[in-house]
Amino acid sequence: MDILVVYSPERSPRLTYVLDWLLKERLHTDYIVLNDLIETEGLDFFISYGELVPGTMCIPAHGLLWEEGKEPTEIKTGKWQGLPTIFASDEPNYTLPFDLFSAIFFLLSRYEEYYTSYTPDKHGRYPATESILYKNQWLQRPLIDEWIHALRNQVRPQADIPLPAPAFLYQPTYDVDMAYSHLHKGARRIVGAYIRALLKGDVKQISERTQVLKNKQKDPYDSFRWLKQLHKQYDYKPLYFVLAALKTTAYDKNIYPEHPAMMRVIRQLVKDGSIGIHPSYYSGEEGKVAEEKKLLEHISAHHITISRQHYMRISTPGTYRLLLQNNIQHDYSMGYGSHLGFRAGTGCSFLWYDLEQDAPTTLRIHPFCFMDTTAHFEMGINASEAFMLLGKMTAILHHTGSTLITIFHNFSLGTGAEWKGWRQAYEDFVQEQAHHMATEVVSH
């Protein structure tokens, strides 16, 4: 087996974490770390980290990977092969003019979310506007994926190691916050909805609600059968995250999980793809996640191992530790509810690194870069504009052989007038990605 040699005067859990992800997962090659420069004698190629060694690839070391804990750190920006960088170095003669390993660690570990003094947004979340990627207008670029793509092209001819280019992957995912707009809400909620519509003079909604309740019109949020047909046609295995709140709140408006209609929906989704928990808005309270997960497992008759936070309410490190305590193996919350883009600078999954323990965990984080409600409600753009932005981000993921995860809701792909044009645009997009992946398989 081809092995890439990395020389580093020091070792640390952080360096091992970065090299495991970068070299094993992303470049698909094994590696060894040597701490004595004498051991590199006779090697045609190796990567030297933190020390200038003539005739090989040298990467400067900022020092972040040798530290412990989480302290504010100075971050200088720069350029490399036309790409923006962080942890740029002023030291000349290094092959890379920035500390690639520290840059990867900083973004994947979400280091800035631990030490930055910030005011949480209205949902108690870390604001996208505080991130270094947003401040430099890089949020909609998977910078780490671009760095790795450039690194592969530079290492491959020098190291004489295959380093096969990875294939692009598209994973459609859905949040089921409200399965129905009008149906199965109970008398009190239905009457309340009528009263609110009357006060607003919304005759159209009153008429729609009446037609749906009389079974003369399909509920505008019910897109489940259409989605199943779409996935079957283009051979996708979707992920559904179901809100299984035990009580209705201002932010948890799905019908009760054990309502016969909701149970039917959940069991239909299991047949179409994989199902995960969408922990309720107040699930940070003790025992809530366990209760909701247990109920969803009972209804679906499936063991739940995947999760995505409702409203993307991540509190680092508490949320991730809570998920680990509840035997969640994969989380899909890594993104912003308020902005489109790459919160961790990549479309690819990675293991969550607990900075307070200074150790990697078994929880795998799957980043997303696009959510329909963010584009529609937060940015106020239409379907055409939203898919244009999604297309630009997707093009970079195609080029770098990365992963695209999108979040849509059943209601945005339904028949409601508010979401006019979204269903067709989404179907066209799904078809395009399926064609791209099929073409890649043939070319490989």
BELNOR-V860610 format. One record per residue. RES is the residue in one letter. PSI is psi in radians with two decimals (none if undefined). NEAR is the number of other ideal C-beta (glycine too) atoms within 8 Angstrom. Layout:
RES PSI NEAR
RES PSI NEAR
//
This chain:
M 2.44 3
D 2.32 7
I 2.29 8
L 2.30 14
V 2.31 12
V 2.17 14
Y 2.25 16
S 2.26 13
P -0.37 6
E 2.83 8
R 2.71 7
S 2.74 8
P -0.57 8
R -0.75 12
L -0.77 14
T -0.73 10
Y -0.82 12
V -0.80 13
L -0.66 13
D -0.77 10
W -0.84 13
L -0.89 12
L -0.81 13
K -0.86 12
E -0.79 10
R -0.67 10
L -0.08 13
H 0.81 8
T 2.61 12
D 2.89 9
Y 2.84 11
I 2.62 7
V 2.22 11
L 2.38 12
N -0.12 8
D 2.10 5
L -0.49 8
I -0.57 5
E -0.23 7
T -0.09 13
E 2.33 5
G -0.17 3
L 2.36 8
D -0.53 4
F 2.46 9
F 2.90 12
I 2.18 12
S 2.15 15
Y 2.00 12
G 0.11 9
E 2.31 9
L 2.09 8
V 2.05 10
P 2.48 4
G 0.16 3
T -3.13 11
M 2.16 12
C 2.30 14
I 2.22 14
P 2.68 12
A 2.08 12
H -0.58 10
G -0.22 7
L -0.61 13
L -0.20 13
W -0.17 8
E 2.93 8
E 2.67 3
G -2.76 7
K 1.68 7
E 2.62 6
P 2.41 5
T 2.48 9
E 2.30 4
I 2.02 8
K 2.38 9
T 2.80 8
G -2.79 11
K 2.56 9
W 2.08 11
Q 0.69 5
G -0.01 4
L 2.43 10
P 2.56 10
T 2.83 14
I 2.86 13
F 0.73 14
A 2.62 11
S 2.48 12
D -0.18 5
E 2.21 7
P 2.93 4
N -0.12 5
Y 2.53 11
T -0.78 6
L 2.29 12
P 0.34 10
F 2.78 13
D 1.59 13
L -0.72 11
F -0.75 14
S -0.65 13
A -0.76 14
I -0.80 13
F -0.74 15
F -0.77 14
L -0.76 15
L -0.70 14
S -0.18 8
R 0.75 10
Y -0.74 13
E -0.38 10
E -0.25 7
Y -0.76 10
Y -0.33 8
T 2.30 9
S 1.87 3
Y 2.79 7
T 2.05 4
P 2.68 8
D -3.04 8
K -0.29 3
H 0.21 9
G 0.40 7
R 2.75 13
Y 2.18 11
P 2.37 11
A -0.55 12
T -0.24 7
E -0.21 10
S 2.63 12
I -0.56 9
L -0.72 14
Y -0.82 13
K -0.46 8
N 0.17 8
Q 0.67 5
W 0.10 10
L -0.57 12
Q 0.34 10
R 2.25 12
P 1.33 15
L -0.71 15
I -0.73 14
D -0.64 16
E -0.70 12
W -0.78 14
I -0.68 12
H -0.77 11
A -0.67 11
L -0.75 11
R -0.79 11
N -0.48 7
Q -0.64 10
V -0.70 14
R -0.91 10
P -0.52 6
Q -0.69 8
A -0.26 10
D 0.76 6
I 2.40 9
P -0.84 6
L 1.15 11
P 2.45 5
A 2.28 6
P 2.73 8
A 2.51 9
F 2.48 13
L 2.35 8
Y 2.20 12
Q 1.83 9
P 2.37 11
T 2.73 15
Y 2.48 13
D 2.22 12
V 1.45 15
D -0.68 10
M 1.84 12
A -0.58 13
Y 2.59 12
S -0.72 11
H -0.61 12
L 2.63 10
H 0.53 9
K -0.21 9
G 2.67 6
A -0.77 5
R -0.80 6
R -0.62 9
I -0.81 12
V -0.76 8
G -0.69 8
A -0.70 11
Y -0.76 10
I -0.79 8
R -0.69 8
A -0.66 11
L -0.75 9
L -0.55 6
K -0.20 6
G 0.47 5
D 1.41 8
V -0.63 6
K -0.77 7
Q -0.67 8
I -0.79 11
S -0.77 8
E -0.84 11
R -0.75 13
T -0.77 8
Q -0.69 9
V -0.79 15
L -0.43 9
K 0.09 7
N 0.50 5
K -0.10 5
Q 2.53 8
K 2.51 6
D 2.25 11
P -0.32 12
Y -0.18 12
D 1.56 12
S 0.23 12
F -0.74 12
R -0.71 7
W -0.74 9
L -0.73 13
K -0.73 11
Q -0.68 8
L -0.81 11
H -0.67 14
K -0.71 7
Q -0.66 6
Y 0.20 9
D 0.96 6
Y 2.57 11
K 1.66 6
P 2.89 12
L 2.29 14
Y 2.25 13
F 2.00 16
V 2.21 14
L 2.00 13
A 0.84 14
A 2.45 12
L -0.21 10
K 2.68 5
T 2.33 7
T -3.14 10
A -0.39 3
Y -0.12 9
D 1.67 13
K 0.18 7
N 2.76 14
I 2.76 10
Y 2.35 8
P -0.59 16
E 0.15 7
H 2.37 9
P -0.69 5
A -0.71 11
M -0.65 14
M -0.66 11
R -0.74 8
V -0.84 11
I -0.78 14
R -0.50 11
Q -0.70 10
L -0.65 14
V -0.59 12
K -0.44 6
D -0.64 11
G -2.56 11
S 2.59 9
I 2.47 15
G 2.96 15
I 2.52 15
H 1.39 15
P 2.36 10
S 2.93 15
Y -0.68 10
Y 0.47 9
S -0.14 11
G -0.29 9
E 2.53 6
E 2.24 3
G -0.22 6
K -0.83 13
V -0.77 12
A -0.75 8
E -0.81 9
E -0.72 16
K -0.76 13
K -0.73 8
L -0.75 12
L -0.66 15
E -0.69 11
H -0.78 7
I -0.76 12
S -0.29 12
A 0.58 7
H 2.54 7
H 2.21 4
I 2.14 13
T -0.05 8
I 2.66 15
S 2.66 15
R 2.28 15
Q 2.36 13
H 2.32 15
Y 0.27 9
M 0.72 12
R 1.50 12
I 2.23 11
S 1.92 8
T 2.26 10
P 0.02 9
G -0.78 8
T -0.80 13
Y -0.64 14
R -0.65 9
L -0.72 10
L -0.74 12
L -0.69 11
Q -0.46 6
N 0.38 9
N 0.55 6
I 2.29 14
Q -0.43 8
H 2.24 13
D 2.44 16
Y 0.55 14
S 0.01 10
M 1.57 11
G 3.12 13
Y 2.45 11
G -0.31 11
S -0.32 9
H 2.56 10
L 2.62 14
G -2.97 14
F 1.71 16
R -0.67 12
A 0.16 12
G 0.21 11
T 2.72 14
G -0.15 12
C 2.67 11
S 2.78 8
F 2.78 11
L 2.42 11
W 2.26 11
Y 2.09 12
D 1.81 12
L -0.60 11
E -0.51 8
Q -0.19 5
D 0.93 9
A 2.56 7
P 2.74 9
T -3.08 10
T -0.03 6
L 2.10 13
R 2.25 11
I 2.27 12
H 1.86 12
P 2.59 14
F 2.79 12
C -0.16 14
F 2.32 13
M 2.32 12
D -0.78 12
T -0.52 10
T -0.82 14
A -0.74 13
H -0.89 13
F -0.78 6
E -0.69 10
M -0.36 9
G 0.57 5
I 2.76 8
N 3.13 6
A -0.76 11
S -0.79 8
E -0.69 9
A -0.79 16
F -0.37 12
M -0.77 8
L -0.74 13
L -0.68 12
G -0.66 9
K -0.74 9
M -0.69 17
T -0.64 10
A -0.68 8
I -0.68 13
L -0.65 14
H -0.87 9
H -0.64 7
T -0.01 11
G 0.75 10
S -2.87 14
T 2.41 12
L 2.18 14
I 2.18 12
T 2.72 12
I 2.13 13
F 2.82 13
H 2.64 13
N -0.57 15
F -0.53 13
S -0.35 11
L 0.27 13
G -2.57 14
T 0.19 6
G 2.48 9
A -0.54 5
E -0.46 4
W 0.53 13
K 2.27 6
G -0.30 9
W -0.69 13
R -0.84 12
Q -0.71 8
A -0.68 12
Y -0.75 11
E -0.75 9
D -0.72 9
F -0.79 11
V -0.75 12
Q -0.75 9
E -0.74 8
Q -0.67 11
A -0.73 12
H -0.73 8
H -0.79 11
M -0.64 12
A -0.68 8
T -0.70 8
E -0.71 10
V -0.76 8
V -0.76 6
S -0.49 5
H none 5
//
